[in-house]
């Protein structure tokens, strides 16, 4: 019987309610009950068959699901918005599971966003030190020289954050319009990472899209479209993230 016990935060994360980190905080905040008793110790274990409540709501095990959304601009990467703006789950109306976004894209940034109810999968992809490569295409004001962009690899300090890119490529420049199109690869994702980084360099971002995330790309999707990941894609993403964090 002991072998069937698992850490409480893992069971909660696997239920699709939230990520493991947030589950840990909910335990500390006294919002989790096991068999009618409040549990506040992070080391606590339970069986999936135990009666578990989170914020007064009984836990129900869901089958893990994984979706890719081509997030349009002007959409919030959240499950609710107090200003009644569109949120990412508005585009997954037919999905009965309680999915949540893995990370986020800024309100005015478009492109690949993954959603799931698998907290362990989300935590793996959002590992704080080694994240999966993400490729962005940015339209910026100005015509930067390669020598100016080389600093991106070393990193730029902005508001106590060291913001860097793994690599960059100048795709095109238009001197008459004074704009450039630049491809940037990141393996971390701080708040407004590319926008803050490029603004500090003197080339503010006018438009930004995430075009690739690990092995995934936007092929066949239009803004607002979503599709389930194939089992092979899920396996590939797990493998990439697992290899990185070793």
Legacy VTK file of the C-alpha trace (Angstrom):
# vtk DataFile Version 3.0
C-alpha trace
ASCII
DATASET POLYDATA
POINTS 246 float
0.000 0.000 0.000
2.871 2.368 0.805
4.135 2.085 -2.777
0.938 3.709 -4.070
1.523 6.884 -2.064
2.650 9.993 -3.940
3.487 13.533 -2.914
0.320 15.545 -2.546
1.487 18.362 -4.828
2.160 15.832 -7.599
-1.337 14.374 -7.344
-2.840 17.878 -7.478
-0.712 18.848 -10.489
-1.662 15.668 -12.335
-5.331 16.447 -11.789
-5.032 19.451 -14.090
-5.996 22.102 -11.524
-2.642 23.879 -11.472
1.121 23.428 -11.717
3.112 21.617 -9.051
4.679 24.843 -7.776
1.308 26.502 -7.289
0.002 23.307 -5.680
2.836 23.524 -3.140
1.834 27.078 -2.277
-1.811 26.055 -1.873
-0.734 23.345 0.577
1.278 25.884 2.581
-1.713 28.247 2.534
-3.929 25.568 4.102
-6.169 25.239 1.041
-5.777 21.453 0.699
-7.658 18.777 2.655
-7.091 15.025 2.601
-9.878 12.865 3.977
-11.470 15.954 5.604
-8.197 17.031 7.301
-6.252 20.149 6.307
-2.671 19.384 5.228
0.032 22.070 5.300
3.245 19.993 5.133
4.924 19.836 1.710
6.321 16.364 2.389
2.845 14.937 2.893
1.836 11.991 0.730
-1.502 10.613 -0.289
-3.001 7.938 -2.447
-4.844 8.925 -5.616
-7.808 7.101 -4.093
-7.865 9.399 -1.038
-10.548 12.067 -0.816
-8.628 15.231 -1.708
-10.103 18.739 -1.774
-8.427 21.866 -3.145
-10.041 25.171 -2.161
-13.128 23.187 -1.133
-13.445 21.495 -4.528
-13.053 17.684 -4.694
-10.187 16.558 -6.882
-11.108 14.668 -10.001
-8.466 12.892 -12.042
-8.467 13.961 -15.685
-6.866 12.285 -18.653
-3.824 14.411 -19.622
-4.389 16.525 -22.740
-1.968 18.735 -24.671
-2.859 21.532 -27.096
-1.022 24.038 -29.247
-2.711 27.389 -29.874
-1.697 29.991 -32.439
-2.333 32.845 -30.038
-3.476 36.010 -31.803
-2.354 39.465 -30.748
-4.647 41.180 -28.249
-5.316 38.044 -26.182
-4.450 37.435 -22.504
-2.361 34.354 -21.619
-4.517 33.668 -18.589
-7.632 31.809 -17.450
-9.509 34.996 -16.539
-9.285 38.751 -17.050
-10.910 41.446 -14.937
-11.192 43.723 -17.999
-13.206 41.153 -19.956
-10.581 40.873 -22.686
-10.222 37.669 -24.691
-8.264 34.912 -22.926
-6.452 31.954 -24.463
-8.976 29.338 -23.330
-11.685 31.164 -25.325
-10.154 29.442 -28.355
-10.561 25.960 -26.834
-14.310 26.052 -26.266
-14.843 22.392 -27.098
-12.216 21.147 -24.642
-13.899 19.782 -21.475
-10.664 19.411 -19.478
-9.406 22.257 -17.271
-6.360 23.271 -19.296
-3.993 26.098 -18.446
-1.226 27.812 -20.471
2.381 26.686 -20.140
4.087 30.012 -19.543
2.702 33.033 -21.328
2.931 35.309 -24.330
2.493 39.056 -23.916
-0.873 40.605 -24.805
0.469 41.987 -28.095
2.640 38.970 -28.966
1.302 36.217 -31.220
2.419 32.668 -31.911
2.765 29.247 -30.312
1.323 28.792 -26.837
0.921 25.352 -25.272
-1.961 24.475 -22.958
-2.387 21.350 -20.863
-3.889 19.908 -17.693
-0.638 18.020 -16.974
1.206 19.959 -14.265
4.324 17.785 -14.466
4.629 18.377 -18.213
4.216 22.121 -17.690
6.868 22.182 -14.950
9.289 20.244 -17.123
8.991 22.731 -19.992
9.203 25.736 -17.659
12.287 24.559 -15.757
13.775 27.823 -14.417
17.379 27.181 -15.457
17.156 25.286 -18.739
14.152 25.860 -20.948
13.421 24.457 -24.378
14.514 26.649 -27.314
11.878 29.058 -28.593
12.257 30.946 -31.870
10.711 34.404 -32.305
10.480 36.760 -35.257
10.536 40.457 -34.333
9.833 43.510 -36.465
11.892 46.315 -34.941
12.382 50.022 -35.528
15.801 50.833 -36.965
18.504 49.019 -38.924
20.840 47.314 -36.442
24.341 46.190 -37.387
25.513 42.698 -36.505
28.102 44.254 -34.201
25.285 45.912 -32.247
23.316 42.664 -31.948
26.281 40.538 -30.868
25.761 41.780 -27.302
22.501 39.783 -27.219
24.471 36.545 -26.802
26.349 37.914 -23.781
23.235 39.454 -22.277
21.945 42.903 -21.368
21.159 43.959 -17.805
17.685 45.505 -17.577
16.023 46.161 -14.195
18.202 43.547 -12.447
17.410 40.927 -15.125
20.124 39.602 -17.435
18.346 39.284 -20.770
20.036 37.302 -23.526
19.408 35.396 -26.731
20.970 32.081 -27.726
21.279 33.319 -31.310
19.934 35.886 -33.745
19.590 36.292 -37.503
18.759 39.458 -39.455
16.132 38.287 -41.955
15.580 41.589 -43.781
15.924 45.357 -43.523
13.988 48.197 -45.145
15.868 51.494 -45.047
12.963 53.439 -46.570
10.658 52.363 -43.709
13.509 52.181 -41.155
12.502 48.688 -39.952
14.194 45.298 -39.703
12.969 41.728 -39.287
15.077 39.701 -36.845
14.847 36.051 -35.789
15.772 35.476 -32.135
16.188 32.180 -30.278
15.705 32.111 -26.494
15.993 29.272 -23.989
14.541 31.254 -21.100
11.523 33.488 -20.825
11.608 36.470 -18.520
8.766 39.006 -18.523
8.646 40.919 -21.842
12.100 39.472 -22.510
12.619 40.429 -26.164
10.778 43.754 -25.984
12.842 44.962 -23.020
16.085 43.636 -24.486
15.629 45.248 -27.905
14.382 48.526 -26.445
17.527 48.710 -24.325
19.576 48.262 -27.504
17.694 51.128 -29.158
15.596 49.037 -31.546
12.072 48.861 -30.038
9.838 45.988 -31.125
6.863 46.895 -33.305
5.568 43.330 -33.787
6.530 39.968 -32.269
5.621 36.351 -33.004
6.795 33.046 -31.492
7.208 30.778 -34.506
8.826 27.663 -33.005
8.812 25.943 -29.612
11.127 22.938 -29.443
10.035 20.626 -32.292
6.748 22.488 -32.787
5.915 25.128 -35.385
2.840 26.975 -36.664
2.530 25.089 -39.939
-1.094 24.738 -41.026
-2.466 27.073 -38.323
-3.987 30.549 -38.571
-4.230 32.987 -35.631
-6.851 31.631 -33.226
-6.496 28.028 -34.440
-5.670 25.257 -31.943
-4.892 21.577 -32.312
-4.003 18.702 -29.986
-0.362 17.656 -29.887
0.269 14.175 -31.214
1.556 11.567 -28.730
4.877 11.649 -30.624
5.154 15.438 -30.216
4.465 15.174 -26.483
7.122 12.480 -26.213
9.620 14.598 -28.181
9.016 17.674 -26.017
9.417 15.620 -22.839
12.642 14.133 -24.190
14.125 17.510 -25.160
13.320 19.079 -21.778
14.507 16.021 -19.828
17.842 15.992 -21.666
18.359 19.716 -21.002
17.759 19.567 -17.242
20.061 16.574 -16.594
LINES 1 247
246 0 1 2 3 4 5 6 7 8 9 10 11 12 13 14 15 16 17 18 19 20 21 22 23 24 25 26 27 28 29 30 31 32 33 34 35 36 37 38 39 40 41 42 43 44 45 46 47 48 49 50 51 52 53 54 55 56 57 58 59 60 61 62 63 64 65 66 67 68 69 70 71 72 73 74 75 76 77 78 79 80 81 82 83 84 85 86 87 88 89 90 91 92 93 94 95 96 97 98 99 100 101 102 103 104 105 106 107 108 109 110 111 112 113 114 115 116 117 118 119 120 121 122 123 124 125 126 127 128 129 130 131 132 133 134 135 136 137 138 139 140 141 142 143 144 145 146 147 148 149 150 151 152 153 154 155 156 157 158 159 160 161 162 163 164 165 166 167 168 169 170 171 172 173 174 175 176 177 178 179 180 181 182 183 184 185 186 187 188 189 190 191 192 193 194 195 196 197 198 199 200 201 202 203 204 205 206 207 208 209 210 211 212 213 214 215 216 217 218 219 220 221 222 223 224 225 226 227 228 229 230 231 232 233 234 235 236 237 238 239 240 241 242 243 244 245
